[in-house]
Amino acid sequence: MAKNARGSRAGARTRAQSKVSTDNRKYEDPATFPDEYASMLASDHLGPDYPKGCYLIVDKRLPCESGDLVVIYPTPEAAKRGGTQPLVTHLRTVLSPGWKLPVRMGQGSEVSPVLLTSHAKDAPKCRVLNVEMMQAMYRVARIASPEELEM
């Protein structure tokens, strides 16, 4: 069996891959994922540039900037309400310098920091996401086909 870029057998799933694919019942802390991992895109909501079944090569070490394709993981509290699936989206704004996820504003705070995202890099409509519901956000370094991972 061929090996992928990470040295594991093609077809074998990493813990991160199995978490990202379809399991809505079990929450795993994304901080435990390797620094770089592959995740299969389970839908075609991002358009023809990112077809269903392609792999997102995520690198946790890369900074997230406006315009980047990112994977946003919910906090355990948010996961209890809406499932453990991460959100794959284009980042339109960034966190203020010095802020790290997860952000905890504290009881009684009237401030709720948000990020703007969109399905397409240049889409006119944005989605508003409450930063307090995000456990982690990692940048997609590149897109790979299943064939590329088998090499």
ABEGO torsion letter per residue (X at the ends): XBBBAAGBBBGBBBAAAAAAAABAABBBBAAABBABBBBBBABAAAEAABBBGBBBBBBAABBBBBGBBBBBBBBAAAAAAAEABBBBBBBABBBBBGBBOBBBAEBGBABBBBBBBBABAABABBBBBBAAABABBBBBABBBBAAAAAX
